[in-house]
Amino acid sequence: MLEKRRQNNASILQKANHFGMALFIFVVLAGIIGWLTGNLHFGPSSGVESKSTDASEHSVGHEQAAEDSPHAAELEKAICEHGVPTIECDNCRFELGMVKLRPSVAKALIETDSARKVNNTTVLKLTGQVQLDKTTVVNIVPTGSGRVKRVDKLLGQDVSEGDVLAVLHSADLGQAKAQYLEAQARFELAASTLDREKDLYEKKVTSKVDYLSALNELNAAKAYHAAGEKRLRLFGLDTEQIQAIKNDKDDNQFAELILRAPGAGTVIAHDISAGSLVDTTQTLFTIADLSNLWVWSDLYEKDLAVLHDLLSSGAPIDARVRVKAFGQDVFTGRVDLIGSTIDEHTRTVKVRIQVVNEHLKLRPGMFAEVEIIVPRKDSITVVPATSVLSDDGKTFVFRHWRDDFWVRRDVVVGRRLGDLVQILDGVNEGDTVVAHGGFMLKSDILREKMGAGCAD
């Protein structure tokens, strides 16, 4: 009985030894597998910056990461082949589209902006033609016929108000000046005669009839003198020039008709040359202000209602104009008039857009592509257009993740809105993105395509 018990105890001990050995082998194998996969490592990790133990920093990091959940959680959990979190490995973080920049480096290399909400708009795309603002076009016609003595302004030159355009020798002006001098002499004589007759009448030397006759002659002389002055003003002479006529003894200048610019602008048409004869039916100069132009565009009948309502309400209707000659430039304008009739053949109505031509790049006659921005009631998320990069047919931005980390985020883009682009998916309002300098971060993460990373 005792021997049998000893045999049972030996059997149990042998089984325990076998189980312990198996457990030991299992633990060893599990440790080896964990070490090979990077899930188990010993000692400080190479190439990894020490983590801050400050509780507040740890909390902030997790709050920011939570904003990207579950994407942020995936980034946090990823372990590289060096056995450390991938985002903290200088050699491997780019595989996650992650870039780390010190604040001083970021300040020097990139500019940032925020994704934000803006009022949504509908864009109507039209075609049109650049034309002169006809309210600024002035045709210069001589007020008297004559021969051209000299031409001071030529085609394409800018002029200011009062600038001399040309000088004519005009017999008409000479005759008008002569008549004015005659009227001036008659007026002075009539005034002198009236003074004498009045004195004689008061002394009972002359009759009242003579006095009244002298008074009537003075009134007639005044009217003749006033008519002569008005005629000179039609030739463009001002008060000072008219008063100086009686002192003008130079026969060469007596009949000089000076054509002056009535306002600032550019000479866009020119039909005059020295020595030629001109008359009062000829347009010698055309001056226009090119700093503001019109763009007449064709709007389809189906789109008329929304523009009509906005214009009637007094709401501003902005427009962007592009021309082929300056494809990169966008000229801003505003719709100010809708035509009164519909073209029966094209079913379109003319729309006028006032465009500021600050650098005088636009030319009348240019073909133009027009985008009219019609505001809507909803809003959309936008980022600077320079924030959006592309690679392999994908569009993405670099978004600030946390601390010194920037992560590539694939986005779905919508319409282009000037310097902004609509983001349909990928970033949220308030997210900080790289606005300028993103190509630097892009070149860093593209090392993966050149064979960099953990496989080296």
C-alpha positions as CSV (number, residue, x, y, z in Angstrom):
1,M,0.0,0.0,0.0
2,L,2.8,2.4,0.9
3,E,4.7,1.4,-2.2
4,K,1.7,2.1,-4.3
5,R,1.3,5.6,-2.8
6,R,5.0,6.3,-3.5
7,Q,4.5,5.4,-7.1
8,N,1.5,7.7,-7.4
9,N,3.4,10.6,-5.9
10,A,6.3,10.0,-8.3
11,S,3.9,10.0,-11.2
12,I,2.4,13.2,-10.1
13,L,5.8,14.8,-9.6
14,Q,6.9,13.7,-13.0
15,K,3.8,15.2,-14.6
16,A,4.4,18.5,-12.8
17,N,7.9,18.6,-14.0
18,H,6.7,17.9,-17.6
19,F,4.1,20.7,-17.3
20,G,6.6,23.2,-15.8
21,M,9.1,22.5,-18.6
22,A,6.3,23.0,-21.2
23,L,5.3,26.2,-19.6
24,F,8.9,27.4,-19.5
25,I,9.4,26.6,-23.2
26,F,6.1,28.4,-24.0
27,V,7.1,31.6,-22.1
28,V,10.5,31.6,-23.8
29,L,9.0,31.1,-27.3
30,A,6.4,33.9,-26.6
31,G,9.2,36.2,-25.5
32,I,11.2,35.5,-28.6
33,I,8.2,36.1,-30.9
34,G,7.3,39.3,-29.0
35,W,10.8,40.6,-29.4
36,L,11.0,39.8,-33.1
37,T,7.7,41.6,-33.8
38,G,8.7,44.7,-31.8
39,N,6.1,44.2,-29.1
40,L,8.7,43.5,-26.5
41,H,11.9,45.6,-26.0
42,F,14.4,46.2,-23.2
43,G,16.2,49.3,-22.2
44,P,16.0,52.8,-23.7
45,S,14.9,53.0,-27.4
46,S,17.4,54.4,-29.9
47,G,16.4,57.4,-32.0
48,V,13.4,58.1,-29.8
49,E,13.0,61.3,-27.8
50,S,12.2,60.9,-24.1
51,K,8.6,61.2,-23.3
52,S,7.4,63.9,-20.9
53,T,5.9,62.6,-17.7
54,D,4.1,65.8,-17.1
55,A,0.4,64.9,-16.7
56,S,-0.9,68.0,-18.3
57,E,1.1,67.5,-21.5
58,H,0.0,63.9,-21.7
59,S,-3.6,65.0,-21.3
60,V,-3.4,67.6,-24.0
61,G,-1.8,65.2,-26.4
62,H,-4.6,62.7,-25.9
63,E,-7.3,65.4,-26.2
64,Q,-5.9,66.4,-29.6
65,A,-5.5,62.8,-30.7
66,A,-9.1,62.2,-29.8
67,E,-10.2,64.8,-32.3
68,D,-9.0,62.4,-35.1
69,S,-10.4,59.2,-33.6
70,P,-10.3,56.5,-34.8
71,H,-7.4,57.7,-37.1
72,A,-5.6,59.2,-34.2
73,A,-5.8,56.0,-32.2
74,E,-4.3,54.1,-35.1
75,L,-1.4,56.5,-35.3
76,E,-0.8,56.2,-31.5
77,K,-0.8,52.4,-31.5
78,A,1.3,51.8,-34.6
79,I,4.7,50.2,-33.7
80,C,7.6,50.2,-36.1
81,E,10.2,47.5,-36.7
82,H,12.5,49.2,-34.3
83,G,10.1,48.3,-31.5
84,V,8.9,51.8,-30.7
85,P,5.8,53.9,-31.6
86,T,6.1,54.7,-35.3
87,I,5.3,58.4,-34.8
88,E,8.3,58.7,-32.5
89,C,10.8,57.0,-34.8
90,D,12.8,59.4,-36.9
91,N,13.3,56.7,-39.6
92,C,9.7,55.4,-39.8
93,R,7.1,58.1,-39.0
94,F,6.9,59.2,-42.6
95,E,5.3,55.8,-43.4
96,L,2.2,57.2,-41.5
97,G,2.4,60.5,-43.4
98,M,3.8,62.1,-40.3
99,V,6.4,64.9,-40.2
100,K,7.9,66.3,-37.0
101,L,9.1,70.0,-37.1
102,R,10.6,71.9,-34.3
103,P,8.8,75.2,-33.7
104,S,11.8,77.3,-34.8
105,V,12.0,75.2,-38.1
106,A,8.3,75.4,-38.7
107,K,8.3,79.1,-38.3
108,A,11.0,79.5,-40.9
109,L,9.7,76.9,-43.5
110,I,5.9,77.0,-43.4
111,E,2.9,79.3,-43.0
112,T,-0.3,78.1,-41.5
113,D,-4.0,78.8,-41.8
114,S,-7.2,77.4,-40.4
115,A,-10.0,75.5,-42.1
116,R,-13.0,77.7,-41.8
117,K,-16.6,78.1,-42.7
118,V,-17.7,80.6,-45.4
119,N,-21.0,81.3,-46.9
120,N,-21.7,78.9,-49.8
121,T,-22.1,80.3,-53.3
122,T,-23.3,79.2,-56.7
123,V,-21.0,80.1,-59.6
124,L,-22.4,81.0,-63.0
125,K,-19.9,80.7,-65.7
126,L,-20.4,83.1,-68.7
127,T,-18.5,84.4,-71.6
128,G,-18.3,88.0,-72.6
129,Q,-16.3,90.8,-74.1
130,V,-14.3,93.6,-72.6
131,Q,-15.6,97.1,-73.6
132,L,-15.0,100.7,-72.8
133,D,-17.0,102.3,-70.0
134,K,-18.8,104.6,-72.3
135,T,-19.5,107.1,-69.5
136,T,-15.8,108.0,-69.5
137,V,-15.3,108.3,-73.3
138,V,-14.9,111.8,-74.7
139,N,-14.7,112.8,-78.3
140,I,-12.7,116.0,-79.0
141,V,-14.2,118.0,-81.8
142,P,-12.8,121.5,-82.7
143,T,-15.2,124.4,-82.0
144,G,-13.8,126.2,-85.0
145,S,-12.4,125.2,-88.3
146,G,-8.7,125.9,-89.2
147,R,-5.3,124.5,-89.9
148,V,-3.4,122.4,-87.4
149,K,-0.3,124.2,-86.1
150,R,1.0,121.5,-83.8
151,V,0.0,118.2,-82.1
152,D,1.0,117.8,-78.4
153,K,-0.6,114.4,-77.5
154,L,-0.3,111.2,-79.5
155,L,-2.2,107.9,-79.6
156,G,-1.8,105.9,-76.4
157,Q,-0.5,108.7,-74.2
158,D,-2.1,109.5,-70.9
159,V,-3.5,113.0,-70.3
160,S,-4.7,115.0,-67.3
161,E,-7.5,117.5,-67.2
162,G,-6.5,120.7,-68.9
163,D,-3.6,119.2,-70.9
164,V,-3.0,120.8,-74.3
165,L,-3.8,118.2,-77.0
166,A,-3.3,120.3,-80.1
167,V,-3.2,123.9,-81.4
168,L,-5.1,125.2,-84.4
169,H,-4.9,128.4,-86.4
170,S,-8.6,129.2,-86.6
171,A,-10.0,132.0,-88.6
172,D,-13.3,131.5,-86.8
173,L,-11.7,132.2,-83.5
174,G,-9.9,135.2,-84.9
175,Q,-13.1,136.6,-86.2
176,A,-14.9,135.9,-82.8
177,K,-12.0,137.8,-81.0
178,A,-12.3,140.7,-83.4
179,Q,-16.0,141.0,-82.9
180,Y,-15.5,140.8,-79.1
181,L,-13.0,143.7,-79.3
182,E,-15.5,145.7,-81.4
183,A,-18.2,145.0,-78.8
184,Q,-15.8,146.0,-76.0
185,A,-15.1,149.3,-77.8
186,R,-18.8,149.9,-78.4
187,F,-19.6,149.2,-74.8
188,E,-17.0,151.6,-73.5
189,L,-18.1,154.3,-75.9
190,A,-21.8,153.9,-74.9
191,A,-20.9,154.0,-71.2
192,S,-18.9,157.2,-71.8
193,T,-21.7,158.8,-73.8
194,L,-24.3,158.0,-71.2
195,D,-22.2,159.6,-68.5
196,R,-21.9,162.8,-70.6
197,E,-25.6,162.9,-71.5
198,K,-26.6,162.3,-67.9
199,D,-24.4,165.2,-66.8
200,L,-25.8,167.5,-69.4
201,Y,-29.4,166.4,-68.7
202,E,-29.0,167.2,-65.0
203,K,-27.7,170.7,-66.0
204,K,-30.7,171.2,-68.3
205,V,-28.3,171.6,-71.3
206,T,-29.7,168.6,-73.2
207,S,-33.1,167.1,-73.5
208,K,-34.4,163.9,-71.9
209,V,-34.7,162.3,-75.3
210,D,-31.0,162.5,-75.8
211,Y,-30.3,161.0,-72.4
212,L,-32.7,158.1,-73.0
213,S,-31.2,157.5,-76.4
214,A,-27.7,157.2,-74.8
215,L,-29.1,154.8,-72.2
216,N,-30.6,152.6,-74.8
217,E,-27.4,152.6,-76.7
218,L,-25.5,151.4,-73.6
219,N,-28.0,148.6,-73.1
220,A,-27.6,147.4,-76.7
221,A,-23.8,147.6,-76.3
222,K,-24.0,145.5,-73.2
223,A,-26.0,142.8,-75.0
224,Y,-23.6,142.8,-78.0
225,H,-20.6,142.6,-75.6
226,A,-22.2,139.7,-73.7
227,A,-22.9,137.8,-76.9
228,G,-19.3,138.2,-78.0
229,E,-18.1,136.9,-74.7
230,K,-20.3,133.9,-74.8
231,R,-19.1,133.0,-78.3
232,L,-15.5,133.1,-77.0
233,R,-16.4,130.8,-74.2
234,L,-17.8,128.3,-76.8
235,F,-14.2,128.2,-78.2
236,G,-13.0,127.1,-74.7
237,L,-11.7,130.5,-73.5
238,D,-12.0,131.2,-69.8
239,T,-12.5,134.6,-68.1
240,E,-8.8,135.4,-67.7
241,Q,-8.1,134.5,-71.4
242,I,-11.0,136.7,-72.5
243,Q,-9.9,139.7,-70.5
244,A,-6.4,139.3,-72.0
245,I,-7.6,139.5,-75.6
246,K,-7.3,143.3,-75.8
247,N,-3.7,143.1,-74.7
248,D,-2.9,140.4,-77.3
249,K,-0.9,142.1,-80.0
250,D,0.8,138.9,-81.4
251,D,-1.0,138.2,-84.7
252,N,0.3,134.6,-84.6
253,Q,-1.4,133.8,-81.3
254,F,-4.5,135.9,-81.9
255,A,-6.2,133.2,-83.9
256,E,-4.8,130.2,-81.9
257,L,-7.5,127.7,-80.9
258,I,-6.1,125.4,-78.2
259,L,-7.7,122.0,-77.7
260,R,-7.5,120.8,-74.1
261,A,-8.3,117.5,-72.4
262,P,-11.6,117.8,-70.5
263,G,-10.6,115.1,-68.0
264,A,-8.0,112.5,-67.2
265,G,-7.6,109.4,-69.4
266,T,-5.8,107.8,-72.3
267,V,-5.8,108.8,-76.0
268,I,-7.4,105.8,-77.6
269,A,-8.1,107.3,-81.0
270,H,-6.2,110.0,-82.9
271,D,-7.0,111.6,-86.3
272,I,-5.0,114.8,-86.6
273,S,-1.6,115.8,-88.1
274,A,0.3,119.1,-88.3
275,G,-0.7,121.2,-91.3
276,S,-4.0,119.5,-92.0
277,L,-7.2,121.4,-92.3
278,V,-10.0,120.5,-89.9
279,D,-13.6,121.5,-89.4
280,T,-16.2,121.3,-86.7
281,T,-17.5,117.9,-87.9
282,Q,-14.3,116.0,-87.3
283,T,-13.4,114.0,-84.2
284,L,-9.7,114.7,-83.7
285,F,-9.1,112.8,-80.4
286,T,-10.9,110.2,-78.4
287,I,-10.1,110.0,-74.7
288,A,-11.2,107.3,-72.3
289,D,-10.5,106.3,-68.7
290,L,-9.2,102.7,-69.0
291,S,-8.9,102.2,-65.2
292,N,-12.6,101.0,-65.2
293,L,-14.1,98.9,-68.0
294,W,-17.2,97.1,-68.8
295,V,-17.5,93.4,-69.5
296,W,-20.7,92.5,-71.3
297,S,-21.6,88.8,-70.8
298,D,-24.4,86.5,-72.1
299,L,-26.6,85.1,-69.3
300,Y,-28.9,82.2,-70.1
301,E,-32.6,82.9,-69.6
302,K,-32.9,80.1,-67.0
303,D,-30.4,81.8,-64.7
304,L,-32.0,85.3,-65.0
305,A,-34.3,85.0,-62.0
306,V,-31.7,84.7,-59.3
307,L,-29.6,87.6,-60.6
308,H,-32.7,89.7,-61.1
309,D,-33.8,89.2,-57.5
310,L,-30.4,89.9,-56.0
311,L,-29.9,93.1,-58.1
312,S,-33.4,94.3,-57.2
313,S,-32.7,93.8,-53.5
314,G,-29.5,95.9,-53.8
315,A,-27.3,93.0,-52.7
316,P,-23.8,93.1,-54.2
317,I,-23.1,90.5,-56.9
318,D,-19.4,89.9,-57.3
319,A,-17.8,88.5,-60.4
320,R,-14.4,87.3,-61.4
321,V,-13.0,87.9,-64.9
322,R,-10.2,86.1,-66.7
323,V,-8.7,86.7,-70.2
324,K,-6.3,84.4,-72.1
325,A,-3.6,87.0,-72.4
326,F,-3.2,87.1,-68.6
327,G,-4.4,83.6,-67.6
328,Q,-3.0,83.7,-64.1
329,D,-4.7,87.0,-63.2
330,V,-8.2,87.4,-61.8
331,F,-9.9,90.7,-62.3
332,T,-12.6,91.5,-59.8
333,G,-15.8,93.2,-60.8
334,R,-19.4,93.6,-59.8
335,V,-22.7,93.1,-61.8
336,D,-24.5,96.4,-62.0
337,L,-26.9,96.0,-64.9
338,I,-29.0,93.4,-66.6
339,G,-30.2,94.0,-70.2
340,S,-33.9,94.7,-71.0
341,T,-34.3,92.3,-73.9
342,I,-33.7,88.6,-74.5
343,D,-31.9,87.5,-77.7
344,E,-34.4,85.5,-79.7
345,H,-31.8,83.2,-81.2
346,T,-29.4,82.5,-78.2
347,R,-32.0,82.9,-75.4
348,T,-29.6,85.0,-73.5
349,V,-29.7,88.4,-71.9
350,K,-26.8,90.8,-71.6
351,V,-25.2,91.4,-68.2
352,R,-22.9,94.3,-67.5
353,I,-20.0,93.9,-65.1
354,Q,-17.9,96.9,-63.9
355,V,-14.3,95.8,-63.7
356,V,-11.4,97.6,-62.0
357,N,-8.5,97.6,-64.5
358,E,-5.9,98.8,-62.0
359,H,-2.7,97.8,-64.0
360,L,-4.4,98.5,-67.4
361,K,-3.9,94.9,-68.5
362,L,-7.4,94.6,-69.9
363,R,-8.0,95.9,-73.4
364,P,-11.4,96.7,-75.0
365,G,-12.3,93.9,-77.4
366,M,-10.7,91.1,-75.4
367,F,-12.7,87.8,-75.0
368,A,-13.4,87.2,-71.4
369,E,-14.5,84.3,-69.2
370,V,-16.7,85.4,-66.3
371,E,-17.7,83.7,-63.1
372,I,-20.6,85.4,-61.3
373,I,-20.8,84.5,-57.6
374,V,-24.3,84.1,-56.3
375,P,-24.5,83.8,-52.5
376,R,-26.5,81.0,-50.9
377,K,-27.8,80.5,-47.4
378,D,-25.7,77.5,-46.3
379,S,-22.0,77.4,-45.5
380,I,-19.0,75.3,-46.6
381,T,-15.6,74.5,-45.2
382,V,-12.6,76.0,-47.1
383,V,-8.8,76.1,-46.9
384,P,-6.3,78.1,-48.9
385,A,-5.8,76.6,-52.3
386,T,-2.1,76.5,-51.7
387,S,-2.7,74.0,-48.9
388,V,-3.9,71.3,-51.2
389,L,-1.2,69.1,-52.7
390,S,-1.5,66.0,-54.9
391,D,0.4,62.7,-55.4
392,D,-0.6,59.6,-57.4
393,G,-4.0,61.1,-58.1
394,K,-4.8,61.8,-54.5
395,T,-5.2,65.2,-53.0
396,F,-4.2,65.9,-49.4
397,V,-3.2,68.6,-46.9
398,F,-0.8,68.7,-44.0
399,R,-2.8,69.1,-40.8
400,H,-1.4,69.9,-37.4
401,W,-1.9,66.8,-35.2
402,R,-0.3,67.6,-31.8
403,D,2.8,69.1,-30.4
404,D,5.4,69.3,-33.2
405,F,3.7,66.7,-35.4
406,W,2.0,67.4,-38.8
407,V,0.2,64.6,-40.5
408,R,-0.9,64.1,-44.1
409,R,-4.6,64.0,-44.5
410,D,-6.3,62.9,-47.7
411,V,-9.1,65.3,-48.6
412,V,-11.9,65.5,-51.1
413,V,-12.0,68.9,-52.7
414,G,-14.9,70.8,-54.2
415,R,-15.1,74.1,-56.0
416,R,-12.3,76.6,-56.3
417,L,-13.4,80.0,-54.7
418,G,-10.7,82.4,-55.7
419,D,-7.7,81.8,-53.4
420,L,-9.7,79.2,-51.4
421,V,-10.9,75.7,-52.2
422,Q,-13.9,73.8,-50.8
423,I,-13.1,70.7,-48.7
424,L,-15.9,68.1,-48.8
425,D,-14.1,65.6,-46.5
426,G,-10.8,65.2,-44.7
427,V,-10.5,68.2,-42.4
428,N,-12.9,70.0,-40.1
429,E,-13.6,73.6,-39.2
430,G,-10.8,75.0,-37.0
431,D,-8.1,72.5,-38.1
432,T,-4.7,74.1,-38.6
433,V,-3.2,73.3,-42.0
434,V,0.0,74.2,-43.8
435,A,-0.8,77.1,-46.2
436,H,2.6,77.7,-47.7
437,G,5.7,75.4,-47.6
438,G,3.8,72.1,-47.8
439,F,6.0,70.8,-50.5
440,M,8.8,70.6,-47.9
441,L,6.8,68.2,-45.8
442,K,5.6,66.4,-48.9
443,S,9.2,65.7,-50.0
444,D,9.9,64.2,-46.6
445,I,7.1,61.7,-46.6
446,L,7.8,60.7,-50.2
447,R,11.1,59.1,-49.0
448,E,9.0,55.9,-48.7
449,K,8.9,55.7,-52.5
450,M,12.6,55.9,-52.7
451,G,13.2,52.9,-50.4
452,A,13.6,54.7,-47.1
453,G,12.2,53.4,-43.9
454,C,12.4,50.4,-41.6
455,A,13.3,48.0,-44.4
456,D,16.8,49.6,-44.7
